[in-house]
Amino acid sequence: MLIQLRRSVLLAVVVLVLTFAFAYLGTGVSQLFFKHQADGSITKNGSTLIGQNWSQAKCPGHPLGSCVFQGRPDAVGPYAGSASPAAGGGDNPLQANNIPGKPGVLNSGESGASNLGPRSKVLLTNTRTLVAYWKARGVNPTPDLVTTSGSGYDPDITAADAQAEIPMVSKATGISPSRLAALIARENNGAELGFLGSSYIDVLQLNEALAALR
């Protein structure tokens, strides 16, 4: 019995040591070779892994958000299909991450699909409102700019989405459309490993490059 107990204790100690050793080894390797990614892909303006709220960027003499490129709307706020007064949207041009009627009070935020079907009147109303939002800024929106991604917080857009926003950004910044088009081409990332998915542009990185260009 003592032999069996000794073996059980020894096995438990070995497994415990290996578990912690594996965790520390993984952390060490990631910090050594992939520090930026392991730390959340954080830049001075936020993480490149999650959509940011660009609609509130101050643009003197122009509508909010018009001097930067904006991402896709998120699945909170109008897209949540909820009558809750706490429903807001971090990246949604229609409603920033503030609780209506409570200035300065922020929502904690959430992620997920809206689950609004193609016959949803809420989806139709919100999409039409988003189209009007973009039209008022001189943008002929692509489908991506008026619909959410699967996660609701996609940080990426396509080159076509970014190009559609050129008239708005050019008017607000004074940067010529040709320079903005060249910027978009430079920031366009190819498919992962050359064949997974499609090309994409991270909106945060695009706006950081835009700030450097300005």
Buried (B, 14 or more C-beta within 10 A) or exposed (E): EEEEEEEEEEEEEEEEEEEEEEEEEEEEEEEEEEEEEBEEBEEEEBBBBBBBBBBEBEBEEBBBBBBBBBBBBBBBBBBBBEEEEBBBBBBBBBBBBBBEEEEEEEBEBBBBEBEBEEEBEBBEEBBEEBBEBBEEBBBEBBEBBBBBBEBBBBBBBBBEBBBBBBBBBBBBBEBEEEBBBEBBEEBBBEEEEEEEEEEBBBBBBBBBBBEEEE
